[in-house]
Amino acid sequence: MTAIAVHRIHLPLWLVVLAGSVLWLAAWFLALPASTWLAFDVLGLEPGTQLGEAVAFFLYDVPKVLLLLTGIVTLVSFLRSFVSPERVRRALAGRNAVAGTAAAAGFGIVTPFCSCSAVPLFIGFLEAGVPLGVTFAFLIASPMVNEVAIVLLWGLVGPQLTLAYMAAGLTVAIVAGLLIGRLGLERYVEDYVWKVPAGAVTIDEHITLEDRLREAWRSTRDIVGRVWPYVIVGIGIGAFIHGFVPTELVVQIGGPGNPLAVPALVALGIPLYSNAAGTIPVIEALLGKGLPVGSALAFMMAITALSLPEMVILRKVMKPRLLATFAGIVAAGIIAIGYLFNWLAA
């Protein structure tokens, strides 16, 4: 029998990265027209109807969020290969609790990660020796306040509300981080987080660029494989709310005549999924319909910092008690901020 030699084809690294980037961008820009075509042409749903808008939202957000999840996790994992855990630990953990927590919250502003990246960031910070409270300050500030949201908010509603939102978001992140740090809840982090092999965070300055990319992709496959079902469930719930809950109901619930408006809007915002930039046009419309500024800020912060997709993703790295404590402290902070700004604006 004649032996046939099979040779593996090794493409240049730059070509693989370029091809992957082009495919990612193509999928990103095709997601919206493809979801519209599937919902309204293939499935025959009517644009503007509750069911049609809910299905279109779901068909658009599933690929969008999974693309973001894959892209961000890969990028974070790749960049982590250049950053010494000891350097990160010294930068954040080497300070007193207040300074370290404030620094982490401030760092979150200039790193516009969405809730999709919560798992790799959470694991990476703990691997680097960053205290739990400091880690949470970053995780709260990063999706809630970032430069993209600041620019859009400034352009749509002006500097006063933008600065108020920045102050509110940083306050919630810092206070929540300090409280969680004092409670000693490290034992409620899932056990596998502490058992990540040391090699996963050891920085070898002599490893090749190809090795860094391969390890980043391996980490991405592992993390995305763990969390994608939970993300889809969260988006499904968010799509239902998006399609079947009108903005008039939000204004009715959050109007100045309702003393429980702020906690009601926080509860309503949790099932919704969006980043800070995505909520800004909605908040602008709600403010135009008479929603008080504090209620609007609380609703926006609940969507970005307490979204259901983030909760189900974080459940993979936190035990229920830690997750409930985190959500409760952040929700209390958001509610307090909402009432404060409503009182100041009265």
Residue pairs with C-beta under 8 A, 6 or more apart in sequence:
13 209
13 210
13 213
17 213
24 67
24 70
24 71
27 63
27 67
28 64
28 67
31 60
31 63
31 64
31 67
32 60
34 59
34 63
35 56
35 59
35 60
35 63
36 56
36 60
38 59
39 45
39 52
39 55
39 56
39 59
40 46
40 47
40 52
40 56
43 55
45 51
45 52
45 55
45 56
46 52
47 53
47 56
50 243
50 244
51 243
52 243
53 242
53 243
54 239
54 240
54 242
54 243
54 244
55 239
55 243
57 238
57 239
57 242
57 243
58 235
58 236
58 239
61 235
61 238
61 239
61 273
62 232
62 235
65 116
65 231
65 235
65 273
65 309
66 224
66 228
66 231
68 114
68 116
69 116
69 117
69 224
69 227
69 228
69 231
70 220
70 224
72 113
72 114
72 116
72 117
72 120
73 116
73 117
73 119
73 120
73 219
73 220
73 223
73 224
74 216
74 217
74 219
74 220
75 216
76 113
76 117
76 120
76 121
76 124
77 120
77 215
77 216
77 217
77 219
77 220
78 212
78 213
78 216
80 124
80 201
81 203
81 207
81 212
81 215
81 216
82 203
82 212
83 203
84 203
85 127
85 128
85 129
85 201
85 203
86 128
86 129
88 125
88 128
88 129
88 130
89 128
89 129
89 130
91 103
92 100
92 103
92 104
92 107
92 125
92 130
92 131
92 134
93 100
93 128
93 129
93 130
93 131
93 134
94 100
95 103
97 131
97 133
97 134
97 178
97 181
97 182
98 174
98 178
100 131
100 134
101 133
101 134
101 137
101 174
101 177
101 178
101 181
102 137
102 174
103 134
104 130
104 134
104 135
104 137
104 138
104 141
104 173
104 177
105 137
105 138
105 140
105 141
105 170
105 173
105 174
105 177
106 141
106 170
107 138
107 141
108 137
108 138
108 139
108 140
108 141
108 142
108 144
108 145
108 146
108 173
109 141
109 142
109 145
109 146
109 147
109 150
109 166
109 170
110 146
110 147
111 138
111 142
111 146
112 142
112 146
112 147
112 148
112 149
112 275
113 121
113 142
113 143
113 146
114 143
114 275
115 143
115 273
115 275
115 304
115 307
115 309
115 310
115 313
116 231
116 309
116 313
118 139
118 310
118 313
118 314
118 317
119 223
119 226
119 227
119 313
119 314
119 316
119 317
120 219
120 223
121 135
121 138
121 139
121 142
122 135
122 139
122 193
122 314
122 317
123 193
123 196
123 317
124 201
125 134
125 135
125 138
126 132
126 135
126 189
126 193
126 194
127 196
127 200
127 201
128 201
131 181
132 180
132 181
132 185
132 186
132 189
133 177
133 178
133 179
133 180
133 181
133 182
134 177
134 181
135 177
136 176
136 177
136 180
136 181
136 326
137 173
137 174
137 176
137 177
137 178
138 173
138 177
140 169
140 172
140 173
140 176
140 177
140 305
140 330
141 169
141 170
141 173
143 275
143 276
143 304
143 305
143 310
144 169
144 172
144 173
144 276
144 301
144 304
144 305
145 165
145 166
145 169
145 170
145 173
145 276
146 276
146 277
148 276
148 277
149 165
149 275
149 276
149 277
149 280
150 162
150 166
152 277
152 280
153 161
153 162
153 165
153 276
153 280
154 162
156 280
156 281
156 284
157 280
157 283
157 284
157 287
161 293
161 297
164 293
164 297
164 341
165 297
165 300
168 297
168 301
168 337
168 341
169 301
169 305
171 333
171 337
172 301
172 305
172 330
172 333
172 334
172 337
175 329
175 333
176 326
176 329
176 330
176 333
179 329
180 325
180 326
180 329
183 325
185 321
185 322
185 325
188 318
188 319
188 321
188 322
188 325
189 317
189 318
189 319
189 322
190 316
190 317
190 318
190 319
193 317
200 219
226 316
227 312
227 313
227 316
230 309
230 312
230 313
230 315
230 316
231 309
231 312
231 313
233 312
234 273
234 307
234 308
234 309
234 311
234 312
234 313
235 273
235 309
237 271
237 308
238 271
238 272
238 273
238 307
238 308
238 309
241 268
241 271
241 272
242 272
245 268
247 282
247 285
247 286
247 289
248 289
250 265
250 268
250 286
250 291
250 299
251 286
251 289
251 290
251 291
253 261
253 264
253 265
253 268
254 261
254 262
254 264
254 265
254 286
254 291
254 292
254 295
254 296
254 299
255 261
255 290
255 291
255 292
256 292
256 342
258 264
261 292
261 295
261 342
262 294
262 295
262 298
262 335
262 338
262 339
262 342
263 335
265 295
265 298
265 299
265 302
265 338
266 298
266 299
266 301
266 302
266 306
266 331
266 334
266 335
266 338
267 302
268 299
268 302
269 298
269 299
269 300
269 301
269 302
269 303
269 306
269 307
270 302
270 303
270 306
270 307
270 308
270 311
271 307
271 308
272 303
272 307
272 308
273 303
273 307
273 308
273 309
274 282
274 303
274 304
274 307
275 304
276 300
276 304
279 300
279 303
279 304
280 300
283 296
283 299
283 300
286 296
286 299
287 293
287 296
291 299
292 341
292 342
292 345
293 341
293 342
293 345
294 337
294 338
294 339
294 340
294 341
294 342
294 343
294 344
294 345
295 338
295 342
297 337
297 338
297 341
298 334
298 335
298 337
298 338
301 334
301 337
302 331
302 334
305 330
305 334
306 327
306 330
306 331
306 334
311 323
311 327
314 323
314 326
315 323
318 326
